[in-house]
């Protein structure tokens, strides 16, 4: 059964939801994206409750993860973003507790949040991604600018939501850009800037059954799709259908699926792509294994374009909660 087929089960509503047992919606957490995670989690919680799921909010920043087992939770919907939620740490804890969870497993989560590791894998698989350099100082950032060209993107390797990101056009901006990125991560990534159309592609499912949702083309004010324009303004335009040339959307969907499968993602994710203006060549930027679920978020928007409501999407993702390793029965006492 693929991710779209599960919609038929989700349409059963409260009866299907009740059968999923006691569910914790993990939200908040310790990352720089805590505020957004709380927004995502509250949206997911309301949606699951409307479908009859026995769902409760659970903030790992305020409660010990061991309470999930003690309190009898049977599944977790991960609405955490960034570190300690999207990086394999929470996934590992849930593996030890034996509680199935939404989204990718430990290894895929830890690789996907690390933009440098992700790029290495994609490059090894022959998938296009902008050129990059790992830097450890202002001086190294200036050298990267000379190699990668102007403008250049400087950002933390292991953060999301454009946190700590700068666009650098001349050497005089390197010191501030490096310092900002290094506040969030000792690994600072300098990346070739690709000018052109910005699109995002949501993927649902696992392995051969994974499917890409319709593309969304993003048009941000002055081309600046930053933290503020992502979550707190209504001036960013989201085009779905994306209005791309014939055949281009299908090719980018295929690229996103390759990127998703190369990291062994499961459940769901969202890949961000830049289409170079002159050549129309798509370049993979990054992949998010616990995408946002706020009122401005893109996966629910793409799901609606595919005929899947926010509530149905949440229920479908929860239905496919899984573990990397199913615990073996311990049998009787020794």
VMD Tcl script that draws the C-alpha trace (Angstrom):
set ca {
  {0.00 0.00 0.00}
  {1.50 3.37 -0.94}
  {0.99 6.70 0.78}
  {-1.90 7.69 -1.47}
  {-3.75 4.41 -1.03}
  {-3.75 5.00 2.73}
  {-6.08 7.94 2.15}
  {-8.93 5.46 1.71}
  {-8.32 4.19 5.23}
  {-8.00 7.71 6.60}
  {-11.41 8.62 5.22}
  {-12.87 6.22 7.78}
  {-12.37 9.04 10.31}
  {-12.80 8.60 14.07}
  {-13.12 4.80 13.98}
  {-9.77 4.46 12.22}
  {-8.21 7.02 14.55}
  {-9.32 5.27 17.72}
  {-7.73 2.02 16.55}
  {-4.27 3.62 16.59}
  {-4.09 3.59 20.38}
  {-2.62 6.20 22.69}
  {-0.50 8.67 20.74}
  {2.03 11.29 21.84}
  {2.52 14.31 19.58}
  {6.13 15.30 20.25}
  {6.47 19.08 20.00}
  {8.57 21.93 21.33}
  {11.92 20.41 22.19}
  {15.28 22.10 22.62}
  {16.19 23.29 19.13}
  {16.29 26.79 17.66}
  {13.04 25.85 15.91}
  {11.10 25.28 19.14}
  {8.56 28.03 18.37}
  {7.74 26.54 14.98}
  {7.61 23.02 16.42}
  {4.97 24.10 18.94}
  {2.91 25.57 16.08}
  {3.26 22.36 14.05}
  {2.50 20.14 17.01}
  {-0.65 21.99 18.02}
  {-1.95 21.74 14.45}
  {-1.22 18.01 14.31}
  {-2.76 17.45 17.74}
  {-6.01 19.17 16.75}
  {-6.15 17.19 13.51}
  {-5.61 13.84 15.21}
  {-8.16 14.57 17.92}
  {-10.69 15.45 15.21}
  {-10.10 11.98 13.74}
  {-10.78 10.19 17.02}
  {-7.12 9.55 17.92}
  {-6.29 9.37 21.63}
  {-3.59 12.00 21.19}
  {-1.78 14.12 23.78}
  {0.92 16.76 23.56}
  {4.37 15.76 24.82}
  {7.28 18.22 25.07}
  {10.66 16.46 25.48}
  {12.12 19.71 26.85}
  {9.77 19.47 29.81}
  {9.28 15.74 30.29}
  {11.56 12.71 30.40}
  {11.26 10.49 27.33}
  {10.93 7.47 29.63}
  {7.47 8.73 30.57}
  {6.27 7.72 27.11}
  {6.70 4.05 28.03}
  {5.53 4.50 31.60}
  {2.34 6.27 30.50}
  {1.46 3.66 27.88}
  {1.90 5.61 24.65}
  {1.73 3.26 21.66}
  {2.83 5.61 18.84}
  {4.52 8.97 18.47}
  {3.92 11.66 15.87}
  {7.20 13.61 15.67}
  {6.44 17.30 15.19}
  {9.88 18.33 16.42}
  {12.14 20.30 14.07}
  {15.90 20.65 14.03}
  {18.28 19.23 16.59}
  {17.11 16.80 19.25}
  {14.06 15.98 17.16}
  {14.94 15.68 13.48}
  {18.54 14.51 13.84}
  {18.14 10.88 14.93}
  {18.41 11.50 18.68}
  {14.69 11.27 19.50}
  {14.35 8.48 16.93}
  {17.05 6.53 18.76}
  {15.30 7.01 22.10}
  {12.04 5.75 20.63}
  {13.83 2.74 19.15}
  {15.09 1.84 22.63}
  {11.60 2.34 24.06}
  {10.07 0.25 21.28}
  {7.49 2.91 20.38}
  {6.81 3.34 16.62}
  {7.19 6.89 15.32}
  {6.46 8.90 12.19}
  {9.10 9.75 9.63}
  {12.59 8.51 8.93}
  {14.66 6.25 11.13}
  {17.83 6.98 13.11}
  {20.41 6.83 10.32}
  {18.35 8.63 7.67}
  {17.41 11.38 10.13}
  {20.98 11.95 11.27}
  {22.29 12.09 7.71}
  {19.54 14.31 6.32}
  {19.91 17.04 8.94}
  {23.65 17.23 8.15}
  {23.75 19.20 4.89}
  {27.38 18.31 4.24}
  {26.82 14.58 4.69}
  {23.68 14.79 2.57}
  {25.61 16.53 -0.22}
  {28.36 13.89 -0.11}
  {25.81 11.12 -0.54}
  {23.98 12.92 -3.33}
  {27.22 13.67 -5.14}
  {28.24 10.00 -4.83}
  {24.88 9.03 -6.33}
  {25.34 11.45 -9.24}
  {22.57 13.80 -8.06}
  {23.08 17.51 -8.75}
  {23.65 19.74 -5.71}
  {25.40 23.14 -5.57}
  {29.17 23.14 -5.05}
  {30.24 23.70 -1.44}
  {33.07 24.05 1.02}
  {33.26 23.37 4.75}
  {34.91 26.31 6.53}
  {36.23 26.96 10.03}
  {37.12 30.67 10.02}
  {36.44 34.04 8.43}
  {39.55 33.61 6.32}
  {38.37 30.25 5.02}
  {34.99 31.81 4.22}
  {36.70 34.48 2.13}
  {38.69 31.81 0.29}
  {35.47 29.90 -0.38}
  {33.92 33.04 -1.87}
  {36.83 33.26 -4.32}
  {36.27 29.65 -5.36}
  {32.47 29.41 -5.35}
  {31.81 32.87 -6.75}
  {29.61 35.77 -5.74}
  {27.04 35.68 -4.33}
  {27.52 32.71 -2.00}
  {25.35 31.20 0.73}
  {26.83 30.74 4.23}
  {24.85 28.63 6.69}
  {25.11 26.17 9.59}
  {25.40 22.58 8.41}
  {22.87 21.22 10.89}
  {20.07 23.77 11.25}
  {16.84 24.34 9.35}
  {14.36 27.11 8.58}
  {17.19 29.29 7.16}
  {18.39 29.91 10.74}
  {21.90 31.38 10.70}
  {21.91 31.78 6.90}
  {23.53 34.71 5.04}
  {23.97 35.66 1.40}
  {27.49 36.99 0.85}
  {28.45 39.11 -2.15}
  {31.84 40.52 -1.14}
  {34.69 39.65 1.25}
  {33.67 42.38 3.66}
  {30.55 40.37 4.56}
  {32.40 37.13 5.33}
  {33.19 37.83 8.98}
  {29.59 38.54 10.01}
  {28.23 35.66 7.92}
  {30.67 33.16 9.39}
  {30.06 34.38 12.95}
  {26.29 34.10 12.55}
  {26.43 30.56 11.17}
  {29.00 29.45 13.78}
  {26.65 30.59 16.57}
  {24.42 27.70 15.61}
  {26.88 25.03 14.51}
  {30.68 24.61 14.52}
  {30.32 23.12 11.03}
  {29.75 26.05 8.66}
  {28.83 25.40 5.04}
  {29.61 27.75 2.17}
  {27.48 26.94 -0.86}
  {27.37 28.08 -4.47}
  {24.37 30.34 -5.05}
  {21.96 29.10 -7.71}
  {19.79 31.86 -9.14}
  {16.41 30.88 -10.52}
  {13.11 29.31 -9.52}
  {12.82 27.87 -6.00}
  {10.58 24.82 -5.64}
  {9.84 22.28 -2.96}
  {8.67 18.69 -3.33}
  {6.97 16.62 -0.64}
  {7.43 12.85 -0.73}
  {5.19 10.35 1.06}
  {5.81 6.65 1.56}
  {8.73 4.26 1.74}
  {11.03 2.60 -0.78}
  {9.46 1.63 -4.09}
  {6.07 2.79 -2.77}
  {7.19 6.38 -2.18}
  {5.43 9.01 -4.27}
  {6.12 12.70 -4.90}
  {3.34 15.24 -4.39}
  {2.80 18.21 -6.73}
  {5.60 20.78 -6.77}
  {5.20 24.14 -5.09}
  {7.02 27.13 -6.57}
  {7.98 29.75 -4.00}
  {8.13 33.46 -4.78}
  {9.37 35.36 -1.73}
  {9.67 39.15 -1.32}
  {12.96 40.23 -2.95}
  {13.72 36.55 -3.37}
  {14.39 36.28 0.38}
  {12.66 33.16 1.70}
  {13.94 33.61 5.27}
  {12.56 32.61 8.68}
  {10.18 35.58 8.82}
  {8.84 35.09 5.30}
  {8.45 31.36 5.85}
  {6.27 31.50 8.92}
  {5.05 34.96 9.86}
  {4.10 36.93 6.74}
  {1.50 36.51 4.04}
  {3.50 38.18 1.27}
  {5.28 35.02 0.06}
  {3.53 33.43 -2.92}
  {3.15 29.66 -3.21}
  {2.21 28.44 -6.67}
  {0.65 25.01 -7.07}
  {0.38 24.06 -9.88}
  {3.93 25.39 -10.12}
  {3.55 26.53 -13.74}
  {6.84 25.01 -14.92}
  {7.62 24.10 -18.55}
  {6.19 20.82 -19.86}
  {8.01 17.81 -18.43}
  {10.05 19.80 -15.89}
  {7.85 19.05 -12.89}
  {7.94 15.31 -13.56}
  {11.74 15.37 -13.89}
  {12.13 17.24 -10.60}
  {9.72 14.88 -8.85}
  {11.88 11.97 -10.06}
  {15.00 13.75 -8.77}
  {13.38 14.28 -5.36}
  {12.45 10.60 -5.16}
  {16.05 9.61 -5.94}
  {17.30 12.00 -3.26}
  {14.79 10.60 -0.73}
  {15.62 6.98 -1.45}
  {19.38 7.58 -1.48}
  {19.18 8.52 2.22}
  {16.76 5.67 2.97}
  {14.07 8.09 4.13}
  {10.66 6.73 5.04}
  {7.21 8.04 5.88}
  {7.57 11.55 4.55}
  {10.03 14.34 3.81}
  {10.33 17.54 1.79}
  {13.13 18.26 -0.66}
  {14.12 21.83 -1.58}
  {15.38 22.48 -5.11}
  {16.69 25.48 -7.06}
  {16.24 25.55 -10.85}
  {19.11 27.43 -12.49}
  {17.56 30.21 -14.58}
  {19.66 29.88 -17.72}
  {20.04 26.10 -18.03}
  {16.83 25.05 -16.20}
  {18.96 22.45 -14.40}
  {17.59 21.51 -10.95}
  {19.94 21.44 -7.96}
  {19.08 19.72 -4.68}
  {19.60 21.97 -1.66}
  {18.49 19.85 1.29}
  {15.85 17.43 2.53}
  {13.73 17.82 5.66}
  {12.62 14.61 7.38}
  {10.26 16.29 9.87}
  {8.70 19.08 7.78}
  {6.63 21.88 9.23}
  {2.90 21.44 9.76}
  {1.95 25.07 10.48}
  {-0.60 27.20 8.64}
  {2.20 28.36 6.31}
  {3.78 24.94 5.83}
  {4.33 23.39 2.43}
  {3.67 19.67 2.83}
  {0.00 20.21 3.82}
  {-0.31 22.60 0.87}
  {1.04 19.99 -1.56}
  {-1.17 17.32 0.01}
  {-4.27 19.46 -0.56}
  {-3.29 19.79 -4.22}
  {-3.21 15.98 -4.35}
  {-6.68 15.73 -2.75}
  {-5.52 14.94 0.80}
  {-6.76 17.15 3.65}
  {-4.56 18.20 6.59}
  {-6.44 15.78 8.85}
  {-6.13 12.90 6.38}
  {-2.43 13.63 5.95}
  {-1.79 13.52 9.69}
  {-3.74 10.30 10.12}
  {-2.01 8.64 7.17}
  {1.45 9.55 8.52}
  {0.50 8.19 11.94}
  {-0.83 4.96 10.43}
  {2.62 4.40 8.90}
  {4.56 4.99 12.12}
  {7.33 2.40 12.37}
  {10.57 1.32 14.00}
  {13.91 0.59 12.37}
  {14.09 -2.62 14.39}
  {11.05 -4.35 15.83}
  {11.98 -5.59 19.32}
  {12.06 -9.34 19.69}
  {9.95 -10.97 22.36}
  {11.96 -11.49 25.52}
  {10.00 -14.65 26.33}
  {9.53 -15.85 29.87}
  {11.62 -15.08 32.91}
  {15.04 -16.73 33.12}
}
mol new
graphics top color blue
foreach p $ca { graphics top sphere $p radius 0.5 }
foreach p [lrange $ca 0 end-1] q [lrange $ca 1 end] { graphics top cylinder $p $q radius 0.2 }
display resetview
